[in-house]
Amino acid sequence: MSEQKMRLKLPQKVTKQLALKDGDQVKITLRNHDALIQSSASEISLYQRISLAWYVLPAVVCALVFNAFFAVREDNQIPLSGNTSLATATILLGVIVGTILFGIFFIRERRNQTNTFSKNIYWRNFPVIILSFALILGLGLLGFFWLFRTMFDGLSFDRLTATIIFFIFETIINYVMILVAFSLAPNMLIRLFTLVIISGVLIAMASNTSRRWWQYNLSFLGTKLASNSWQFNITLMFSALIMVALVDYIFVSLHASYPHSWRLNVLRGVLTLMAVDLGSVGFFPNNAASHYMHDKVSGFLVYFIIILIVGIRWLLPGITKEFLTLSYTIGAILVAADILFQGVGYLSLTAFEIIGFVLSFGWVVMLLQLLQQLIDRGTRVFYVKAKVKPSENKQDLL
């Protein structure tokens, strides 16, 4: 069987993305009828790109500060939890140092011209992304140490043991935040948006169980009568900021494939206004002083969802019949729930709000994922020319 040498002319965008130079070898992996092209740089594992010093040295410095702080206080037995404890120090320093490292490496990737995602994130969205990941890290550490406190109530350590445990926690936190900065992608932002709003609402519900919040309404969680109402309200505001950043990125990327599309501009405007309105629900809690504004902005959320569900057929190019059917089904359920609540009086206000929130939020997340898939389809298709001739050297590689 005779061998052939094939030359592929790749577009400049592809060679730039692969960081190819003259004479570089590339690896082509065949899977059925598909071919995957990889440069030597792309074969380097993400974990190998993270230097040990980047996350260990900051942890060492933090551990020294931790030990010195308790040495000055002459505390040789350090409790696991409490105001001055291992948990408090880990959460405080972990969030501060972890967020700083995330910001440094996010900026580094932002300046990396081969990172298409980071390049399409505008600097105006930078504070939103940084604060959002800091919030997620803080909530995660709070939940983790709350679980530890429940399992090991009254546990304490000597200062050396506590310092070693603190160092281990800080190293893990630093590594995870750097890894997230390197691997940040649109789907991660969508998951972040989902995680922030769901975790915030669930925490607010759990912390107000004894106050029987469900006897009032969902908005009760953000009022002065609720415990830690700031968590519920700030969750809505942070979720709104993440959604604004996500919508901004998605439509900047879509502009390359669908330039000057008025339909997409309208869709972008509605989604952005809905995100701002979501944040306003948290900014104007359902207290006596802001009750009127709360009702108004909550009502506008319903209008935005209706506009999107009805108009998605015309606003989104290439929409599938399956998504249209799902959208209209959700719309019909929302209308039926409204009739059962206001017309018949069968549903309570709390039940109606929960049904509306779950269905509307779920639909928005699916829409964002659909838009991301549209970006993937629009930016991964390239046409290249192939020239085949008999090989002059059997050792030639593609």
C-alpha positions, -999 to 999 in steps of 0.1 A, spaced: 0 0 0 16 33 -11 20 61 13 8 96 6 19 130 20 -9 154 26 -6 191 32 -34 211 48 -36 248 44 -50 261 77 -66 295 81 -46 321 100 -72 321 128 -66 283 134 -28 286 134 -30 315 158 -53 296 181 -29 266 181 1 289 185 19 272 155 52 283 141 70 272 110 84 238 114 62 228 144 47 194 144 10 189 151 -8 158 163 -39 146 144 -61 121 162 -86 102 142 -119 92 158 -142 74 133 -146 100 105 -135 130 126 -100 144 131 -87 164 161 -57 187 155 -35 194 185 -3 214 188 25 203 212 15 232 236 -21 220 237 -10 186 249 5 201 281 -20 193 308 -37 222 325 -25 208 358 11 209 345 8 246 337 2 255 373 35 259 390 38 246 426 52 280 438 21 299 426 -2 283 453 23 270 479 42 301 486 11 323 494 -1 295 516 33 295 535 31 332 540 -5 330 553 4 301 576 32 322 591 8 351 596 -17 327 612 9 312 636 22 347 645 -12 360 652 -20 333 678 15 334 692 11 371 700 -22 364 717 -5 335 735 -32 311 723 -17 276 723 -50 258 719 -70 270 689 -107 260 685 -120 247 652 -149 272 651 -158 304 667 -150 341 663 -113 336 667 -107 301 654 -92 280 626 -124 282 606 -126 320 608 -89 325 598 -92 300 569 -124 316 556 -110 352 559 -75 346 545 -87 320 521 -112 343 504 -88 373 503 -58 354 490 -78 331 468 -96 360 452 -64 379 446 -48 349 429 -79 343 408 -78 379 397 -41 378 388 -44 347 367 -77 358 351 -60 390 339 -31 369 327 -54 347 306 -73 378 295 -41 391 279 -34 357 263 -46 363 227 -52 325 222 -78 324 249 -109 333 230 -132 333 260 -112 356 282 -105 379 253 -143 384 248 -148 394 284 -147 432 287 -130 449 316 -163 463 327 -173 428 336 -141 420 355 -152 432 390 -185 412 386 -167 380 379 -141 385 406 -167 393 433 -189 364 421 -162 339 425 -152 354 459 -189 350 470 -190 314 459 -157 307 477 -169 323 508 -203 305 508 -185 272 501 -161 276 530 -189 287 553 -209 256 545 -178 233 548 -168 245 582 -205 246 594 -205 209 586 -172 203 604 -185 222 634 -216 200 635 -195 168 633 -167 179 657 -184 202 682 -159 216 707 -128 203 688 -96 223 692 -59 219 682 -25 229 695 -10 259 676 14 238 655 -13 213 644 -37 241 637 -10 259 616 -4 227 595 -41 222 589 -45 259 580 -16 256 555 -32 225 539 -66 243 535 -50 275 521 -29 255 496 -60 237 483 -80 270 481 -52 287 462 -48 258 438 -85 256 431 -89 293 424 -59 294 401 -73 263 383 -107 280 379 -90 311 364 -72 290 339 -102 269 329 -129 297 330 -154 291 302 -189 303 293 -205 271 307 -187 278 340 -203 312 341 -237 297 335 -231 272 363 -219 300 385 -251 319 378 -272 288 386 -251 280 417 -252 315 432 -290 319 430 -299 284 440 -275 282 470 -284 317 481 -322 310 481 -318 276 497 -296 290 525 -321 317 531 -349 291 533 -329 269 556 -320 298 580 -357 309 582 -373 275 588 -381 283 624 -398 315 613 -421 295 589 -414 317 559 -437 296 537 -467 309 556 -460 343 541 -444 343 506 -410 339 490 -403 376 492 -405 373 530 -369 359 529 -356 394 519 -376 414 545 -365 427 579 -386 400 596 -364 372 581 -331 360 596 -301 372 576 -323 387 549 -291 404 534 -281 369 521 -313 366 501 -311 401 487 -274 401 478 -279 367 461 -304 383 437 -282 413 431 -251 392 425 -270 368 402 -282 398 382 -246 411 378 -234 376 367 -263 374 342 -254 409 328 -217 398 323 -228 365 308 -253 381 283 -226 407 274 -201 379 266 -226 357 247 -238 385 224 -203 399 218 -193 364 206 -225 359 186 -218 392 168 -190 376 149 -213 350 134 -245 371 131 -234 407 125 -260 435 125 -288 412 136 -316 434 150 -334 403 164 -304 394 185 -300 430 196 -336 430 208 -330 396 226 -299 410 242 -318 441 254 -346 421 269 -323 397 287 -302 426 301 -333 445 313 -345 413 330 -312 409 347 -313 445 360 -349 439 371 -339 408 390 -312 428 409 -339 454 417 -360 428 434 -332 423 459 -324 461 460 -360 469 469 -370 442 495 -406 437 504 -405 460 535 -430 486 542 -408 515 529 -401 498 495 -432 475 491 -445 495 462 -412 493 442 -408 457 451 -442 448 437 -435 468 405 -401 453 397 -414 418 406 -443 423 381 -419 434 354 -400 401 358 -432 383 348 -436 406 317 -400 399 306 -405 362 308 -437 364 288 -421 386 261 -391 361 258 -413 330 257 -437 344 231 -410 362 210 -382 336 211 -394 321 178 -386 353 160 -357 366 181 -334 336 181 -320 323 148 -320 286 142 -342 277 172 -353 241 174 -389 228 175 -381 210 207 -371 242 225 -401 260 212 -424 232 224 -407 233 258 -410 271 260 -447 271 251 -453 243 276 -437 263 304 -456 294 294 -489 275 295 -481 261 330 -473 297 342 -506 309 329 -525 280 345 -507 286 378 -517 323 376 -554 313 370 -553 288 399 -538 315 422 -557 346 413 -589 333 396 -597 301 415 -577 307 447 -565 272 448 -527 280 450 -512 299 479 -490 329 472 -459 310 483 -468 280 460 -475 303 431 -442 322 436 -421 290 439 -437 275 408 -431 307 388 -395 311 401 -385 275 394 -400 274 359 -388 309 348 -353 304 362 -349 270 346 -361 283 313 -336 312 314 -307 289 322 -317 266 292 -319 297 270 -284 308 280 -271 273 273 -288 273 239 -271 306 231 -237 292 241 -243 262 218 -250 287 190 -216 303 196 -199 269 195 -216 260 162 -207 294 147 -170 295 156 -157 259 151 -163 254 114 -133 260 91 -128 251 55 -93 241 45 -76 229 12 -59 196 11 -32 187 -14 -22 150 -18 9 137 -35 32 106 -32 54 108 -1 90 115 -8 100 104 27 83 76 47 91 94 79 71 125 69 44 132 94 13 154 91 
